[in-house]
């Protein structure tokens, strides 16, 4: 019985040995990816929702003002801000929250601790498209 147990232990260590060594070597990257995913899922929706709200509000305001006849007219922009802007902001925030969680998972694995991981990529705050999913 002891010989069979010893043979099984020896065979399993020979088969599993390289993968255990590989796992030890990649332990740092596994930890980095894990923390990137967790922190990205926590932070990404907040950042994505905020950026989506701002971008949606701008889009809604512009689209409504243009539909009313003058994209640069003050009364058109005020009406656009109060109607289309609100609708765009809600849609952008909801989409941005979902996209922030998606980015947290996707980039947390591929590029942990990067601006993309937290939905913060772009040159400015409104350089964000909450409706463009990869």
Secondary structure, 3 states (H helix, E strand, C coil): CHHHHHHHHHHHHHHHHHHHHHHHHCHHHHHHHHHHHHHHHHHHHHHHHHHHHHHHHHHHHHHHHHHCCCCCCHHHHHHHHHCHHHHHHHHHHHHHHHHHHHHHHHHHHHCCCCHHHHCCCCCCCCCCCCCCCC
